[in-house]
Amino acid sequence: MPALAWLSKTIYSVASPALAPNTRYELKVAFPNLALPQLRSWVRLHPAGFRTTFPPRQVNNIYFDTPDNGTLNDHLAGVPARRKLRLRWYSNTSVVGKAVLELKQKHAEIGWKDSQPVTLDLDLRNAGWPQLVQQLQAQASGQFADFLHIARPVLINHYERDYYATFDGSVRLTLDYNLTFYDQAISHAPNLSRQAPKADLMLIEVKSPVADAKQLNKILSEFPQRTQAYSKYLTGRLAEI
């Protein structure tokens, strides 16, 4: 097997959920953007007693994929066990300072992630992709280094997020809105000007430890709409196709 194919196969070898710490259920419900005021009211009045746990803020992500689009193809094929790499930071600017490399892994509706903090010194409006990847490779280790050895940036997205949790903290809920995507698959430098067609939707994401599945099911029974599979990553990758 060629070295590139072997490495691509290796980085997509998802661990068993039984061996992973902090496994959790992750379920999503999509709504039109105009529903945001009603959804905020719904969360405040929910019988589970959700409370705000953190001020709203902008979430920014750079997603990576292999040259053969392994992450994208796994999503399209509906592969139940898959993983994806992203760089995440929180800011209303294009400047990336303190950030986190996150490798998200998923088995059906059970997910978990491994994280590695990184410190960069980049303004994406004045930087090239080789500069970003070089800074990341200098700090990455283990599976992050393996992925970055062949990965390339393919998508930037950002959105606003509200944070809630039940009073005992066992179930967390977020509202994600104003989703914006920028395709990077054929860009030699960060593309922050050619925005992909905007998705007219917002998301409720509900997360709980696997042990609290019964409480999560009870909370979901109060939802005004059925849960469904949804991926911001997939939406952004397909927006330009």
LINJOQUI-V985920 format. One record per run of one state. SS is the DSSP state (H for helix, E for strand, C for the rest). FROM is the first residue (numbers start at 1). TO is the last residue. Records with the same first field share a line. If there is no record, write none. Layout:
SS = FROM-TO ; FROM-TO
This chain:
C = 1-2 ; 12-16 ; 20-23 ; 32-32 ; 46-50 ; 66-69 ; 78-80 ; 91-94 ; 108-109 ; 127-127 ; 140-141 ; 151-151 ; 166-170 ; 184-188 ; 190-194 ; 196-201 ; 221-227 ; 229-231 ; 239-241
H = 3-11 ; 17-19 ; 33-45 ; 70-77 ; 124-126 ; 129-139 ; 142-150 ; 210-220 ; 232-238
E = 24-31 ; 51-65 ; 81-90 ; 95-107 ; 110-123 ; 128-128 ; 152-165 ; 171-183 ; 189-189 ; 195-195 ; 202-209 ; 228-228
